[in-house]
């Protein structure tokens, strides 16, 4: 399939996990993809593995917590390609901590990436999409829908992404902007983010991982590609009547 032939797509947090899988899938479906992340060496290493496919993927260093970096990134894309059709706000982070043990530093750091980064991204994208049209997909989480006691700050930010997505989607639709904005809500996924968070638990890591997996009816964590493909669906014309919606992809976790 080439659903995104001629389209220009920006994917943040694209050096690993869901972001990497999403950027590659967009390119395989014909898009020109700008894959952004914090470090050039991480991007180079990630995309070296698919270089033989000669995909139209450009790597760009971007700190999503910086408003000016968003302006620079979007302006550079439009200057080079003349348009921006899809934004996937995927960059995110978090640590396992209860509401009592979360430090102010942790709270502010996760809010800066997960919530402010999405806010900045939508503002920058809407500014260039409101005449020509486009689609925005914001990566939220099942933690926006259920209580996870070890993810207090992370849950707060992902709940904020869920609500902000709906507010922005309705605002754009009411203003007549041809922009669709939806959120995706992955369950536990085999990513570097999850692995790093588990490592922080030390001896409790295996116990926590086993307990989390036991809550998933299909009995396993998702692979990044299993989240990427639904993201592409939300960004495609196949989802042309979807805006302000939330798509849960979690192996049945929140269904029980």
C-alpha positions in Angstrom: 0.0 0.0 0.0 1.1 3.6 -0.7 -1.5 5.5 1.3 1.0 8.4 2.0 2.5 8.9 -1.5 3.4 12.6 -1.8 2.8 13.3 1.9 5.3 14.8 4.3 5.2 13.4 7.9 7.0 14.4 11.1 7.4 11.8 13.8 9.0 12.8 17.1 10.8 10.5 19.5 11.7 8.5 16.4 15.0 7.0 17.3 13.5 3.9 19.0 10.4 1.9 19.8 7.0 3.1 18.6 8.5 6.2 16.9 11.0 4.3 14.9 8.5 1.7 13.8 6.0 4.5 12.9 8.5 6.5 10.8 9.6 3.4 8.9 6.0 2.3 8.1 5.1 5.8 6.9 8.1 5.8 4.6 7.3 2.3 3.3 3.8 3.6 2.4 5.3 6.4 0.3 5.7 9.3 2.7 8.7 11.6 3.0 9.4 11.3 6.7 11.2 13.6 9.1 12.3 11.6 12.1 13.3 13.7 15.1 14.9 12.9 18.4 17.3 14.4 20.9 20.5 12.9 19.7 21.9 12.5 16.1 23.9 9.4 17.0 20.8 7.6 18.2 19.0 8.5 15.0 21.9 7.5 12.8 22.1 4.1 14.5 18.4 3.5 14.3 18.0 4.2 10.6 21.2 2.5 9.6 19.3 -0.8 9.9 16.8 0.2 7.2 19.2 2.1 4.9 19.2 -0.7 2.3 15.5 0.0 1.7 16.4 3.5 0.5 13.4 5.0 2.3 12.7 8.7 2.2 13.6 9.4 5.9 15.4 12.5 7.0 16.7 12.7 10.5 16.6 15.8 12.6 17.7 16.7 16.1 14.9 18.2 18.1 14.1 18.8 21.7 10.3 18.8 21.9 10.3 20.6 25.2 11.7 23.8 23.5 9.1 26.0 21.8 11.7 27.5 19.5 12.8 24.1 18.4 9.3 23.3 17.2 9.1 26.6 15.2 12.5 25.8 13.6 11.6 22.2 12.8 8.3 22.9 11.2 9.5 26.0 9.3 12.5 23.9 8.0 10.1 21.1 6.8 7.9 23.6 5.0 10.8 25.4 3.5 12.3 22.1 2.2 9.2 20.2 1.2 6.5 22.9 0.8 4.1 21.2 3.3 3.5 19.2 6.4 0.7 16.7 6.1 1.0 14.6 9.2 2.4 15.1 12.7 2.9 12.2 15.1 3.5 13.5 18.6 5.3 10.4 19.9 8.1 11.7 22.0 7.6 10.9 25.7 9.1 9.6 28.9 8.4 8.6 32.4 9.6 6.8 35.5 8.0 4.4 37.9 7.1 6.3 41.1 4.1 6.6 43.4 2.4 9.9 44.0 4.4 10.1 47.3 7.8 9.4 45.9 7.6 11.4 42.7 10.0 14.4 43.0 9.3 17.9 41.8 12.1 17.4 39.3 10.5 14.2 37.9 7.1 15.8 37.8 8.3 18.8 35.8 10.5 16.8 33.5 7.7 14.4 32.4 5.3 17.3 32.0 7.7 19.1 29.8 8.1 16.2 27.4 4.7 14.5 27.5 2.4 17.4 27.8 4.1 20.6 26.8 5.8 18.9 23.9 2.5 17.8 22.5 1.0 21.3 23.1 3.9 23.0 21.3 3.7 20.4 18.4 0.0 20.9 17.8 0.4 24.7 17.8 3.2 24.5 15.3 1.5 22.0 13.0 -2.0 23.6 13.1 -0.4 26.9 12.0 0.8 25.4 8.7 -2.0 22.8 8.2 -5.1 25.0 8.7 -5.2 26.0 5.0 -3.9 22.9 3.3 -5.2 20.3 5.8 -3.5 17.5 7.7 -3.7 15.0 10.5 -2.2 14.9 13.9 -1.9 11.8 16.1 -0.9 12.2 19.7 0.6 9.3 21.6 -1.3 9.0 24.9 -1.5 5.8 26.9 -3.8 3.4 28.6 -2.7 5.2 31.8 -5.0 8.0 30.7 -7.9 5.6 31.1 -7.0 3.5 34.2 -5.1 4.0 37.4 -1.5 2.8 37.5 -0.2 3.4 41.0 3.5 3.5 40.0 3.0 6.0 37.2 1.4 9.0 38.9 3.2 11.8 36.9 3.1 9.8 33.6 -0.6 9.1 34.0 -1.3 12.8 34.7 0.4 13.9 31.5 -1.2 11.2 29.3 -4.6 12.1 30.7 -3.8 15.7 29.7 -2.8 14.6 26.2 -6.2 12.7 25.9 -8.2 15.8 27.0 -6.1 18.3 25.0 -6.4 16.2 21.9 -10.2 16.4 22.1 -10.2 20.1 22.8 -7.9 20.8 19.8 -9.8 18.5 17.5 -13.2 20.2 18.2 -11.6 23.6 18.0 -10.2 22.9 14.6 -13.4 21.3 13.3 -15.5 24.2 14.5 -13.2 26.7 12.9 -13.5 24.9 9.6 -9.8 23.8 9.5 -9.4 20.6 7.5 -7.3 19.0 10.3 -8.1 15.8 12.1 -6.6 15.2 15.6 -6.8 11.9 17.4 -5.0 10.1 20.2 -3.7 6.6 20.4 -3.5 4.7 23.7 -1.0 1.9 23.7 -0.7 -0.6 26.4 2.6 -2.0 27.6 4.9 -2.3 24.6 8.4 -3.7 24.1 10.2 -0.4 23.9 13.4 1.1 25.3 11.3 3.4 27.5 9.6 0.5 29.2 12.8 -1.4 29.5 14.6 1.6 31.1 11.7 2.2 33.5 11.8 -1.5 34.6 15.5 -1.3 35.2 14.9 1.5 37.6 12.9 -0.9 39.8 16.0 -3.1 40.4 15.1 -6.4 42.1 11.4 -5.7 41.7 11.6 -5.4 37.9 10.7 -9.0 37.1 7.9 -9.1 39.6 6.4 -5.9 38.2 6.8 -7.1 34.6 5.1 -10.4 35.4 2.2 -8.7 37.2 1.7 -6.3 34.3 1.7 -9.1 31.7 -0.7 -11.1 33.8 -3.2 -8.2 33.4 -3.1 -8.3 29.6 -5.7 -10.8 28.3 -3.6 -11.7 25.2 -0.8 -12.6 27.6 2.1 -10.5 26.1 3.4 -7.0 25.5 2.8 -5.3 22.2 5.5 -5.1 19.6 6.2 -1.5 18.4 4.9 -2.3 14.9 1.5 -3.2 16.4 1.1 0.3 17.7 2.6 1.9 14.5 0.1 0.5 12.2 -2.9 1.9 14.1 -1.2 5.3 14.1 -0.9 5.1 10.3 -4.6 4.3 10.2 -5.5 7.4 12.2 -3.4 9.5 9.9 -4.8 8.1 6.7 -7.9 8.8 4.7 -9.3 5.5 6.0 -10.0 7.5 9.2 -11.4 10.5 7.4 -14.5 10.8 9.7 -12.5 10.4 12.9 -11.4 13.4 15.0 -11.2 13.9 18.7 -11.3 10.1 19.0 -9.1 7.8 21.1 -7.9 4.5 19.8 -6.9 1.9 22.5 -4.4 -0.7 21.4 -3.6 -2.7 24.5 -4.3 -6.4 24.1 -7.5 -6.1 26.0 -5.9 -4.5 29.2 -8.6 -1.9 29.8 -11.5 -4.2 28.7 -11.4 -6.3 31.9 
